Amino acid sequence: MIPAFKSLRWPEAPAYVIRNARVPLPFLGSSAPPVSADAEGLVPADLHVAEGKIAAVVMGAARSADGNQGPSIDLGGRQVWPGLVDLHTHLDKAHTIGRSPNPDGTFNSARLAATADRPLRSHADIVRRMDFGLRAAYAHGVAAIRSHLDTYPDNAETTWAAASEMAVRWTDRITLQLVSLCPIDLLQDAFGDHVAALVAAAGGVLGGVTRSSLGPGPIPEADLTVMLDRLFALAARHDLDVDLHVDESGDPNANTLPHVARAALRHGYAGRVTCGHCCSLAVQPEAQALATLDLLAEARISIVTLPTVNMYLQDRVAGRTPRWRGVTLVRETRQRGILVAAAGDNCRDSFYAYGDHDMVDTFRQAVRILHLDHPISEATALVGPLPARIARLAGTCGSLEPGMPARLIAFNARSMDELIARPQSDRVVIDAGKPVTAAVPDYSELWDD
């Protein structure tokens, strides 16, 4: 009889073997020989851990010849994943829902509430909430985060100083990448030079939103071209990758994505641009949407889908049931070889009232919202190896390969249906080969009364 998960004891030795694990094939990367995976893409494997790193991943017939000497733990066929990558978050405004709520759940109200909240974000306030969010992510098994930061003339210095401090403080536990965020028309004057310099000093990514700061209406095409050329010129001057919020709308006329692709090609930025949301693709005429995807493939633009937040915000009308899910065309994008990631986005702020910085939860919801199952064998790639490649972190997180840090998640689940069916609150997170004892922080830390 297989022992209960809670009765298993992790070895305390600096070198040990995790035996009888199952690993989703996308997490095995270049270490995977031609082995047979089951119908869910799971591969039986033994993982050798030594001095806080993965020393070997043994699969197939080699497992039976591996011997049983030395400390080990037998998982009885349960799954082991690497630490996951959250490629699109907003840690600077996370956990502000209590003081700056969204009165009706709409996108416009979310934007107004976030704007009103911005003056409240002092250095100490940002550090406090970012640390809370990072501790939650760490306890859940997140190994790397890319966080967009509201970057406006009234808050840029404070926000980037606080976030940069947190990136250094957390460097041994979570890799934190920082991205600037403001409407791209604000980058046209000297403030754009200032933003690019801030981003470069922090080793970050130049970002923005392809909408005007003056309102929700579309930017005229001629102006959009000028604004994008300015953004890419700034990026090129400082050798920065680009990550943009694009077409986060259910309006089929929201169509800035092909303009971003053409700008990337004009400026020699193929393979260095990520676009998040891209919701309106799903409501555009099929031929138009697919032509845009072909252009994205040519420009090698990566896409991030934010399933929980987009489903929460898009097509929200008072007294009416939403008619669509708000998410972009993930299957069609993947079919063209475009790199795609699923990410968590907002957490307990005016854009999304819920969440806990948990990429396992994001994965479970993404499978259901986006129909990533049938087959499910490639779904895990969207939360591990693909976002790691997009963020230039391949080889450090998001997969299980020899020489990588032993940042792992062990689940009390053999099959994918078992993993998705429950929240996996009893998962064991391993960092540097040792179980993480830190729990998610208590909400009382954020209460001021």
DODREN-104660 format. One record per residue: x negated, y negated, z negated of N, C-alpha, C in turn. Coordinates in pm, whole numbers, padded with zeros to 5 digits, always signed. Layout:
XYZXYZXYZ...
//
This chain:
-00084+00120+00000+00000+00000+00000-00088-00125+00000-00054-00221+00082-00133-00345+00092-00107-00432-00030-00212-00478-00098-00193-00562-00218-00120-00691-00185-00045-00742-00283+00022-00870-00268-00082-00981-00248-00045-01081-00170-00137-01189-00137-00188-01259-00262-00099-01283-00357-00138-01357-00477-00233-01279-00566-00244-01148-00544-00334-01067-00627-00475-01063-00571-00496-01110-00448-00629-01106-00387-00722-01206-00456-00848-01167-00473-00947-01254-00537-01060-01281-00439-01084-01408-00414-01186-01447-00318-01325-01423-00378-01418-01366-00302-01554-01342-00354-01622-01472-00396-01698-01465-00502-01773-01583-00548-01915-01584-00497-01956-01478-00429-02093-01469-00378-02114-01567-00263-02237-01613-00242-02265-01705-00130-02249-01640+00007-02254-01505+00011-02234-01434+00138-02133-01322+00115-02033-01315+00201-01930-01212+00188-01861-01194+00323-01771-01096+00328-01700-01066+00451-01550-01074+00427-01479-01140+00516-01332-01138+00517-01291-01027+00612-01238-00920+00557-01208-00803+00638-01059-00796+00674-01034-00727+00784-00897-00699+00827-00812-00825+00837-00868-00926+00901-00793-01049+00928-00736-01042+01070-00639-01128+01096-00591-01151+01232-00614-01298+01263-00666-01323+01383-00699-01461+01424-00633-01489+01559-00560-01600+01572-00508-01637+01704-00622-01658+01803-00609-01599+01921-00716-01600+02020-00768-01740+02052-00683-01846+02063-00738-01978+02095-00840-02029+01994-00835-01980+01869-00929-02026+01767-01066-01960+01778-01079-01857+01861-01206-01784+01868-01305-01846+01964-01259-01930+02055-01349-02005+02142-01445-01917+02217-01569-01963+02227-01670-01892+02305-01719-01767+02235-01683-01750+02105-01728-01631+02032-01645-01509+02064-01534-01527+02137-01443-01416+02164-01491-01335+02284-01528-01208+02261-01559-01120+02375-01430-01078+02443-01436-01002+02549-01313-00955+02612-01244-00850+02525-01167-00896+02426-01097-00805+02336-00947-00816+02363-00876-00716+02319-00732-00712+02341-00661-00786+02228-00579-00880+02265-00493-00948+02167-00355-00885+02176-00277-00899+02067-00141-00847+02072-00051-00945+02147+00078-00917+02147+00172-00997+02226+00179-01141+02178+00141-01167+02053+00142-01303+01999+00005-01370+02011-00089-01302+02076-00222-01360+02092-00310-01345+01970-00279-01251+01881-00356-01230+01759-00460-01120+01779-00581-01142+01727-00692-01050+01743-00740-01003+01605-00750-00871+01580-00810-00824+01454-00957-00865+01449-01001-00915+01333-01139-00962+01322-01186-00957+01178-01316-00940+01162-01383-00958+01034-01469-01084+01045-01462-01168+00945-01539-01292+00944-01646-01284+00836-01771-01302+00877-01882-01302+00783-01912-01447+00745-01915-01472+00616-01943-01606+00563-02075-01602+00487-02159-01700+00511-02287-01708+00439-02326-01854+00421-02357-01891+00298-02404-02026+00266-02310-02133+00321-02181-02108+00307-02081-02208+00344-02051-02217+00492-02106-02127+00573-02081-02130+00717-02032-01994+00765-01974-01994+00885-01935-01870+00949-02060-01809+01010-02101-01693+00958-02222-01628+01008-02194-01542+01129-02075-01480+01133-02041-01394+01246-01891-01370+01247-01840-01346+01365-01701-01304+01384-01707-01172+01460-01666-01064+01393-01680-00930+01449-01542-00880+01489-01530-00839+01615-01401-00797+01668-01414-00662+01736-01301-00601+01765-01298-00479+01843-01365-00362+01772-01426-00274+01851-01486-00152+01797-01599-00180+01702-01663-00297+01715-01776-00329+01627-01734-00337+01481-01606-00361+01455-01561-00372+01316-01578-00241+01241-01550-00129+01306-01559+00000+01238-01702+00038+01207-01799-00018+01280-01940+00012+01257-02005-00091+01166-01925-00179+01113-01979-00291+01037-02019-00252+00896-01970-00139+00846-02004-00097+00711-01925-00173+00607-01938-00137+00483-01862-00200+00375-01952-00245+00262-02079-00266+00290-02171-00310+00185-02150-00458+00155-02173-00494+00031-02167-00633-00010-02027-00680-00045-02017-00798-00100-01886-00853-00141-01795-00873-00020-01667-00846-00040-01571-00866+00069-01432-00886+00012-01343-00932+00097-01201-00943+00063-01124-00885+00181-01030-00799+00153-00951-00733+00256-00815-00803+00263-00786-00867+00376-00661-00941+00391-00546-00854+00439-00572-00730+00470-00464-00641+00508-00390-00684+00634-00462-00746+00727-00401-00787+00852-00340-00926+00851-00358-00999+00743-00304-01136+00738-00389-01231+00823-00331-01345+00857-00397-01438+00948-00497-01530+00878-00603-01563+00952-00699-01665+00912-00711-01766+01025-00697-01892+00992-00711-02003+01087-00829-02091+01044-00880-02172+01137-00978-02273+01096-00907-02394+01035-00984-02484+00975-00929-02613+00938-00878-02683+01063-00764-02750+01053-00695-02802+01170-00728-02950+01194-00691-02999+01311-00723-03136+01355-00594-03212+01378-00577-03323+01306-00463-03413+01326-00511-03531+01408-00480-03531+01537-00540-03626+01631-00471-03761+01637-00359-03777+01567-00288-03905+01577-00210-03927+01448-00262-04015+01363-00194-04050+01238-00199-04201+01219-00137-04245+01109-00138-04387+01071-00157-04395+00919-00277-04363+00874-00302-04358+00730-00292-04495+00664-00311-04602+00740-00310-04735+00679-00171-04777+00633-00064-04722+00695+00069-04759+00649+00147-04641+00593+00082-04530+00572+00148-04414+00513+00193-04444+00370+00304-04385+00331+00357-04394+00194+00398-04537+00157+00450-04610+00255+00504-04743+00228+00656-04745+00240+00719-04629+00258+00863-04624+00282+00943-04681+00166+00891-04667+00044+00964-04717-00073+00974-04868-00076+00868-04936-00037+00868-05082-00045+00912-05148+00085+00900-05077+00197+00937-05133+00328+01018-05030+00406+01141-05004+00365+01220-04899+00430+01272-04943+00566+01310-04843+00644+01376-04865+00772+01526-04856+00748+01601-04964+00765+01743-04963+00725+01833-04874+00810+01795-04847+00934+01883-04767+01020+01812-04656+01096+01682-04638+01074+01608-04531+01138+01570-04555+01282+01595-04674+01336+01563-04701+01475+01418-04745+01492+01370-04736+01615+01233-04777+01644+01213-04925+01620+01308-05008+01663+01292-05152+01646+01289-05191+01498+01375-05129+01418+01374-05158+01275+01244-05109+01211+01192-04998+01259+01063-04949+01209+00953-05050+01234+00951-05104+01355+00849-05202+01391+00860-05328+01306+00982-05376+01284+01002-05496+01203+00961-05472+01058+00996-05355+01004+00960-05324+00866+00809-05312+00850+00742-05253+00948+00597-05240+00941+00529-05376+00949+00584-05465+01030+00529-05601+01039+00544-05674+00907+00661-05660+00844+00684-05725+00714+00596-05665+00605+00558-05540+00620+00476-05474+00518+00329-05511+00528+00285-05554+00646+00143-05574+00669+00077-05669+00569+00140-05782+00529+00074-05869+00431+00054-05805+00293+00126-05696+00266+00114-05630+00137-00006-05536+00130-00071-05515+00243-00178-05416+00249-00313-05480+00215-00339-05492+00088-00470-05538+00043-00570-05424+00056-00697-05458+00035-00802-05356+00040-00770-05244-00059-00737-05280-00181-00710-05180-00285-00586-05097-00250-00486-05161-00195-00363-05090-00159-00389-04987-00049-00465-05026+00052-00496-04934+00162-00579-04817+00112-00680-04845+00031-00764-04738-00023-00681-04641-00106-00594-04694-00187-00511-04610-00273-00424-04514-00192-00356-04566-00091-00265-04482-00013-00340-04391+00084-00449-04438+00141-00527-04352+00228-00586-04235+00150-00635-04263+00031-00692-04155-00051-00585-04053-00086-00465-04099-00117-00353-04008-00145-00326-03919-00024-00318-03980+00094-00291-03904+00214-00402-03806+00249-00527-03847+00232-00639-03760+00263-00646-03642+00167-00614-03665+00040-00612-03554-00055-00503-03453-00021-00388-03503+00024-00282-03412+00066-00327-03331+00188-00384-03399+00287-00430-03330+00408-00536-03226+00374-00628-03261+00288-00736-03169+00249-00680-03044+00183-00586-03061+00092-00526-02948+00024-00449-02858+00120-00398-02916+00229-00322-02838+00327-00413-02770+00431-00542-02805+00435-00632-02741+00529-00664-02821+00653-00646-02953+00649-00682-03039+00761-00830-03073+00752-00902-03055+00862-01047-03076+00862-01088-03207+00928-01003-03262+01015-01037-03386+01085-00910-03463+01116-00919-03595+01108-00804-03683+01133-00850-03801+01218-00771-03834+01318-00788-03960+01390-00674-04051+01349-00707-04163+01284-00605-04254+01235-00607-04386+01310-00490-04423+01363-00472-04555+01423-00449-04656+01310-00511-04772+01323-00503-04876+01221-00443-05003+01280-00337-05055+01219-00284-05184+01263-00396-05287+01259-00425-05348+01374-00539-05439+01385-00492-05569+01448-00457-05665+01362-00403-05794+01404-00490-05905+01346-00477-06026+01397-00562-06134+01345-00550-06154+01194-00433-06120+01136-00414-06147+00994-00460-06034+00903-00500-05919+00961-00535-05808+00873-00653-05724+00919-00712-05757+01033-00813-05669+01091-00930-05643+00997-00985-05748+00942-01104-05733+00857-01074-05647+00735-00965-05676+00667-00930-05602+00545-00906-05455+00575-00828-05428+00680-00791-05291+00711-00914-05209+00751-00997-05264+00838-01112-05187+00884-01217-05169+00775-01230-05266+00686-01324-05248+00574-01276-05136+00483-01147-05133+00451-01094-05030+00363-01102-04893+00429-01060-04883+00556-01060-04754+00624-01202-04702+00644-01295-04791+00675-01435-04749+00691-01491-04697+00560-01453-04761+00451-01495-04713+00318-01443-04571+00294-01319-04546+00332-01261-04413+00311-01327-04309+00401-01363-04348+00522-01430-04254+00611-01562-04206+00552-01635-04299+00491-01762-04262+00427-01736-04178+00303-01640-04216+00223-01610-04145+00099-01569-04001+00124-01504-03976+00237-01449-03844+00266-01534-03765+00365-01650-03812+00399-01726-03754+00509-01758-03606+00491-01773-03558+00368-01806-03418+00344-01684-03328+00338-01564-03388+00345-01442-03306+00334-01354-03316+00458-01332-03436+00507-01251-03456+00627-01322-03555+00718-01340-03518+00844-01394-03613+00942-01283-03710+00979-01308-03839+00960-01207-03941+00983-01252-04033+01097-01178-04031+01208-01200-04122+01319-01099-04235+01311-01143-04356+01344-01057-04475+01333-01032-04535+01471-00906-04578+01493-00865-04634+01622-00793-04767+01598-00827-04868+01674-00757-04996+01662-00619-04986+01725-00524-05063+01671-00387-05057+01722-00323-05195+01717-00291-05247+01835-00212-05369+01849-00164-05375+01993-00062-05455+02023-00022-05471+02163-00139-05521+02246-00153-05470+02367-00275-05496+02444-00288-05641+02489-00178-05717+02485-00192-05858+02524-00273-05936+02421-00281-05887+02296-00359-05956+02193-00509-05942+02214-00550-05852+02304-00691-05829+02327-00748-05917+02439-00666-06007+02493-00707-06082+02612-00803-06196+02582-00803-06247+02458-00889-06362+02426-01002-06317+02333-01053-06411+02256-01168-06381+02169-01136-06275+02066-01008-06262+02029-00972-06158+01932-01005-06019+01987-00990-06001+02116-01026-05873+02177-01173-05840+02158-01260-05941+02175-01403-05919+02151-01429-05882+02006-01356-05948+01915-01373-05919+01773-01329-05777+01739-01216-05735+01795-01167-05600+01770-01266-05496+01821-01313-05514+01943-01407-05417+02000-01534-05408+01916-01579-05522+01864-01699-05519+01779-01672-05446+01648-01554-05468+01588-01518-05396+01466-01516-05246+01490-01453-05206+01600-01442-05064+01633-01580-05004+01655-01664-05074+01730-01798-05022+01758-01880-05007+01630-01869-05103+01540-01944-05096+01415-01903-04976+01331-01778-04935+01343-01726-04822+01265-01740-04690+01341-01796-04692+01462-01804-04571+01541-01667-04519+01580-01573-04611+01604-01435-04574+01628-01397-04567+01774-01267-04577+01798-01208-04565+01931-01124-04689+01956-01134-04746+02077-01057-04865+02109-00916-04824+02150-00816-04883+02084-00678-04845+02112-00588-04964+02134-00460-04936+02143-00360-05040+02162-00228-04979+02202-00130-05066+02222+00003-05025+02267+00030-05095+02399+00079-05021+02498+00102-05081+02630+00237-05152+02634+00254-05243+02542+00371-05332+02540+00325-05469+02494+00410-05568+02511+00376-05705+02475+00402-05730+02326+00326-05819+02268+00350-05860+02130+00472-05951+02119+00523-05996+02232+00633-06093+02232+00769-06028+02224+00777-05897+02243+00907-05832+02237+00905-05696+02302+01019-05626+02299+01023-05489+02349+01030-05475+02501+01049-05583+02573+01062-05575+02718+00933-05533+02785+00940-05484+02910+00820-05438+02981+00728-05553+03019+00600-05525+03026+00502-05621+03074+00507-05622+03226+00516-05738+03289+00514-05741+03436+00392-05667+03490+00409-05599+03603+00306-05511+03655+00173-05583+03677+00179-05703+03732+00055-05777+03758-00017-05809+03628+00059-05848+03526-00001-05878+03395-00056-05752+03330+00015-05641+03346-00030-05514+03288-00166-05474+03345-00183-05492+03474-00310-05458+03536-00423-05541+03478-00399-05671+03462-00501-05759+03404-00533-05718+03261-00430-05687+03182-00451-05650+03042-00527-05519+03029-00495-05422+03114-00565-05294+03108-00710-05309+03154-00733-05392+03256-00871-05416+03300-00953-05479+03189-00893-05570+03115-00963-05632+03002-00995-05528+02895-00898-05443+02862-00919-05340+02759-01032-05246+02800-01030-05200+02925-01135-05107+02968-01270-05176+02978-01271-05304+03012-01398-05377+03014-01457-05385+02874-01372-05411+02774-01419-05413+02636-01472-05276+02594-01399-05172+02630-01442-05036+02595-01576-05004+02659-01591-05038+02786-01716-05008+02856-01833-05086+02798-01808-05211+02761-01916-05294+02706-01973-05232+02579-01887-05170+02498-01931-05112+02371-01940-04960+02377-01921-04902+02493-01926-04756+02512-01828-04685+02418-01702-04727+02422-01598-04673+02335-01499-04590+02414-01456-04478+02358-01343-04407+02414-01216-04488+02390-01109-04452+02460-00983-04526+02454-00871-04432+02411-00784-04481+02322-00667-04404+02277-00549-04500+02266-00447-04480+02349-00337-04574+02359-00203-04512+02321-00116-04594+02262+00026-04562+02247+00094-04602+02378+00161-04506+02442+00213-04532+02577+00358-04485+02588+00443-04573+02636+00581-04539+02675+00655-04462+02566+00649-04514+02444+00722-04453+02333+00866-04502+02338+00942-04448+02433+01073-04502+02462+01155-04398+02537+01287-04409+02523+01377-04327+02602+01427-04398+02727+01367-04511+02758+01402-04587+02878+01321-04533+02995+01385-04478+03098+01308-04425+03211+01225-04530+03282+01258-04658+03263+01179-04766+03324+01052-04797+03247+01035-04736+03130+00908-04748+03058+00807-04659+03131+00720-04721+03206+00639-04645+03302+00497-04701+03312+00434-04722+03197+00298-04776+03199+00192-04667+03215+00231-04541+03193+00133-04432+03194+00055-04422+03326+00119-04426+03443+00039-04421+03566-00055-04539+03582-00018-04654+03527-00107-04770+03533-00232-04746+03449-00215-04681+03333-00330-04648+03250-00423-04553+03326-00365-04454+03393-00447-04357+03468-00526-04426+03579-00459-04516+03651-00530-04586+03759-00641-04675+03704-00616-04738+03590-00719-04822+03529-00838-04737+03485-00811-04618+03431-00919-04529+03390-01005-04491+03511-00942-04464+03624-01016-04430+03745-01095-04550+03797-01034-04669+03793-01103-04790+03841-01230-04816+03762-01224-04789+03632-01335-04826+03544-01429-04709+03513-01413-04599+03584-01501-04486+03560-01480-04421+03425-01357-04423+03376-01328-04371+03243-01255-04237+03247-01263-04165+03356-01202-04033+03361-01258-03945+03250-01170-03879+03176-01212-03792+03068-01237-03860+02936-01214-03993+02929-01242-04066+02805-01120-04138+02750-01002-04101+02797-00880-04172+02758-00779-04071+02703-00717-04109+02591-00608-04032+02531-00484-04119+02527-00370-04062+02561-00243-04134+02554-00147-04058+02464-00094-04128+02365+00000-04067+02273+00143-04103+02306+00236-04016+02270+00381-04030+02286+00426-03996+02428+00420-04091+02522+00458-04065+02662+00598-04007+02670+00689-04057+02586+00824-04000+02573+00907-04017+02699+00896-04130+02764+00986-04159+02876+00966-04065+02995+00855-03993+03000+00836-03894+03107+00952-03796+03111+01005-03764+02993+01109-03662+02984+01245-03708+03035+01262-03839+03056+01392-03890+03104+01380-03954+03242+01263-03946+03302+01244-03999+03436+01283-03893+03540+01312-03934+03662+01336-03836+03769+01221-03737+03779+01252-03612+03803+01152-03505+03800+01035-03534+03891+01062-03576+04014+00953-03601+04109+00860-03711+04060+00917-03817+04001+00836-03927+03949+00749-03880+03833+00809-03806+03740+00734-03758+03623+00620-03666+03663+00646-03575+03755+00542-03481+03796+00432-03550+03875+00467-03651+03953+00363-03728+04023+00273-03800+03923+00331-03850+03816+00250-03913+03711+00156-03811+03648+00206-03691+03622+00120-03587+03564+00005-03550+03657+00030-03548+03786-00078-03521+03881-00185-03630+03873-00142-03754+03855-00236-03864+03841-00315-03853+03711-00248-03811+03603-00317-03790+03475-00425-03683+03488-00392-03576+03561-00489-03470+03581-00612-03522+03656-00589-03608+03758-00700-03665+03833-00789-03751+03744-00727-03827+03655-00803-03916+03565-00849-03844+03439-00816-03717+03426-00851-03636+03309-00813-03708+03178-00691-03757+03176-00639-03822+03056-00578-03716+02965-00611-03722+02838-00556-03629+02739-00426-03686+02683-00337-03596+02642-00206-03635+02592-00187-03582+02450-00125-03664+02367-00088-03621+02232+00063-03632+02218+00126-03522+02183+00269-03523+02154+00290-03528+02004+00387-03608+01960+00416-03628+01818+00559-03581+01792+00580-03451+01784+00717-03397+01792+00809-03440+01679+00761-03441+01556+00852-03473+01446+00894-03619+01448+00801-03709+01472+00831-03852+01468+00911-03894+01592+00874-03842+01707+00949-03879+01828+01092-03827+01821+01113-03709+01766+01248-03658+01753+01328-03741+01651+01258-03793+01550+01321-03875+01447+01367-04010+01502+01284-04073+01584+01310-04211+01628+01388-04220+01760+01356-04133+01854+01410-04152+01990+01558-04114+01997+01630-04190+02079+01773-04167+02104+01856-04175+01977+01812-04258+01884+01888-04278+01760+01985-04395+01781+02113-04365+01775+02218-04464+01788+02319-04439+01676+02359-04544+01607+02449-04529+01493+02578-04458+01534+02616-04356+01459+02742-04287+01480+02744-04192+01599+02626-04165+01657+02618-04082+01778+02509-03978+01761+02539-03856+01801+02440-03749+01796+02338-03768+01908+02208-03755+01879+02108-03773+01986+02124-03668+02095+02091-03707+02217+02108-03620+02332+01978-03556+02381+01863-03601+02331+01737-03541+02374+01638-03542+02258+01529-03474+02272+01437-03450+02160+01329-03556+02147+01313-03643+02244+01216-03751+02232+01074-03714+02266+01048-03587+02300+00910-03544+02321+00875-03543+02469+00745-03539+02496+00697-03546+02633+00691-03409+02698+00645-03403+02822+00647-03281+02903+00523-03197+02879+00522-03125+02768+00402-03052+02727+00372-02935+02821+00469-02854+02853+00441-02738+02938+00390-02782+03076+00455-02879+03135+00414-02925+03267+00274-02988+03263+00244-03053+03152+00111-03114+03135+00004-03006+03124+00030-02905+03044-00065-02795+03027-00086-02719+03157+00017-02707+03236+00006-02634+03363-00092-02700+03458-00121-02826+03438-00215-02899+03524-00354-02905+03464-00377-02831+03358-00509-02830+03296-00539-02952+03212-00439-03035+03186-00457-03155+03104-00467-03114+02957-00562-03170+02885-00576-03139+02743-00458-03201+02666-00393-03120+02583-00277-03165+02508-00294-03126+02362-00260-03217+02272-00261-03190+02128-00125-03225+02069-00089-03155+01964+00027-03192+01882-00025-03249+01751+00032-03360+01707-00020-03427+01587+00094-03478+01500+00057-03521+01380+00156-03553+01277+00215-03692+01286+00135-03792+01333+00180-03930+01346+00208-03992+01208+00320-04058+01192+00348-04133+01069+00388-04042+00954+00368-04092+00833+00402-04014+00714+00459-04106+00607+00585-04091+00579+00654-04165+00473+00635-04316+00489+00662-04364+00611+00665-04508+00634+00788-04539+00718+00798-04660+00767+00922-04701+00835+00943-04628+00967+00837-04571+01026+00852-04498+01152+00892-04352+01130+00867-04300+01011+00905-04162+00979+00909-04151+00827+01025-04122+00774+01044-04127+00628+00990-04004+00555+00938-03906+00628+00904-03778+00567+00760-03741+00597+00726-03614+00578+00591-03566+00610+00501-03559+00487+00391-03482+00502+00297-03463+00391+00155-03440+00443+00123-03494+00561-00011-03479+00619-00049-03332+00635+00047-03251+00674+00029-03106+00680+00039-03059+00825-00075-03024+00885-00075-02982+01024-00014-02844+01045-00008-02763+00941+00063-02636+00954+00211-02662+00971+00265-02757+00894+00404-02795+00911+00428-02855+01049+00336-02940+01095+00349-02998+01229+00352-02889+01335+00264-02789+01321+00262-02678+01417+00395-02603+01414+00444-02570+01297+00568-02493+01286+00685-02568+01351+00690-02698+01327+00798-02776+01387+00778-02794+01537+00653-02810+01581+00627-02827+01724+00671-02705+01803+00646-02586+01748+00686-02464+01819+00836-02465+01845+00913-02508+01746+01059-02504+01760+01110-02620+01845+01057-02738+01823+01106-02855+01896+01070-02847+02044+00948-02803+02074+00898-02803+02211+00912-02668+02281+00968-02568+02211+00979-02434+02268+00842-02383+02314+00745-02388+02224+00611-02342+02256+00596-02191+02245+00703-02123+02206+00697-01978+02197+00740-01914+02330+00737-01784+02334+00779-01707+02455+00708-01751+02582+00575-01734+02588+00489-01673+02488+00434-01777+02390+00399-01729+02272+00344-01818+02170+00192-01810+02164+00133-01728+02248-00009-01695+02236-00102-01814+02247-00061-01921+02318-00150-02037+02336-00111-02156+02249-00004-02145+02173+00048-02261+02100-00052-02317+01999-00128-02230+01933-00220-02278+01829-00330-02366+01884-00356-02356+02015-00461-02440+02074-00432-02588+02054-00304-02626+02041-00266-02767+02033-00298-02831+01899-00335-02749+01798-00367-02807+01667-00509-02775+01622-00587-02711+01710-00724-02675+01674-00824-02711+01782-00851-02620+01875-00959-02644+01972-00933-02758+02069-00808-02778+02112-00783-02887+02208-00801-03025+02144-00739-03055+02028-00767-03186+01968-00914-03203+01929-00981-03095+01892-01124-03107+01861-01202-03148+01986-01167-03091+02101-01234-03131+02225-01205-03276+02259-01080-03316+02246-01043-03454+02279-01119-03553+02192-01133-03520+02063-01200-03610+01968-01351-03594+01967-01404-03510+02057-01548-03482+02064-01599-03419+01934-01517-03332+01877-01554-03264+01752-01569-03113+01772-01565-03068+01896-01581-02925+01921-01713-02877+01863-01709-02762+01797-01828-02710+01732-01839-02747+01586-01748-02835+01540-01748-02873+01398-01619-02836+01328-01510-02824+01401-01381-02791+01341-01287-02743+01450-01173-02687+01408-01070-02650+01502-01085-02512+01564-01194-02440+01533-01211-02304+01583-01299-02226+01487-01310-02096+01511-01387-02007+01424-01501-01948+01505-01618-02009+01496-01732-01964+01572-01856-01962+01484-01948-01870+01508-02070-01864+01427-02144-01997+01422-02188-02031+01302-02260-02156+01281-02173-02271+01237-02041-02257+01253-01951-02364+01211-01925-02358+01062-01889-02470+01000-01855-02468+00857-01742-02370+00829-01750-02301+00718-01645-02205+00679-01530-02281+00615-01462-02362+00699-01340-02431+00658-01224-02352+00716-01153-02279+00632-01057-02180+00677-00924-02198+00604-00821-02136+00663-00691-02126+00597-00648-01980+00607-00624-01917+00493-00574-01779+00490-00425-01783+00456-00346-01710+00534-00200-01712+00518-00148-01576+00473-00041-01580+00399+00030-01459+00363+00129-01425+00475+00074-01403+00593+00156-01376+00711+00071-01299+00810+00124-01187+00857+00055-01112+00961+00092-01163+01100+00219-01182+01124+00269-01219+01256+00297-01368+01265+00313-01419+01386+00345-01560+01404+00485-01590+01354+00578-01496+01370+00714-01524+01321+00715-01536+01170+00631-01457+01100+00621-01471+00954+00560-01606+00917+00460-01647+00993+00394-01774+00962+00487-01892+00983+00566-01887+01090+00653-02000+01122+00779-02000+01036+00820-01884+00987+00945-01874+00913+00939-01943+00777+00822-01947+00715+00808-02005+00581+00713-02124+00581+00723-02212+00482+00634-02329+00477+00488-02296+00449+00457-02171+00410+00320-02130+00378+00262-02210+00262+00346-02231+00161+00301-02306+00044+00200-02228-00040+00188-02096-00014+00091-02017-00089-00038-01993-00012-00058-02067+00095-00182-02052+00174-00304-02076+00086-00417-02018+00124-00544-02042+00056-00635-02119+00151-00676-02236+00110-00766-02319+00190-00908-02296+00141-00997-02271+00234-01138-02244+00203-01221-02358+00260-01311-02411+00178-01403-02515+00225-01544-02474+00183-01637-02477+00277-01774-02432+00253-01776-02291+00194-01681-02209+00237-01675-02071+00195-01608-02045+00062-01562-02151-00004-01503-02135-00137-01359-02186-00138-01271-02121-00216-01133-02169-00224-01125-02311-00277-01040-02391-00214-01016-02528-00259-00918-02525-00376-00959-02579-00488-00872-02579-00606-00787-02704-00615-00823-02807-00541-00748-02932-00546-00609-02911-00487-00507-02962-00558-00369-02954-00511-00330-03085-00445-00215-03084-00378-00165-03211-00324-00142-03308-00438-00168-03436-00419-00152-03533-00527-00007-03551-00567+00013-03589-00692+00148-03611-00745+00200-03747-00700+00326-03752-00660+00385-03879-00614+00376-03988-00720+00371-03951-00847+00367-04052-00953+00247-04144-00940+00142-04099-00869+00025-04184-00849+00058-04309-00767+00167-04303-00692+00207-04416-00609+00320-04498-00670+00367-04457-00784+00475-04531-00851+00415-04646-00930+00475-04761-00920+00425-04879-00990+00507-04914-01114+00616-04838-01140+00696-04868-01258+00665-04773-01372
//
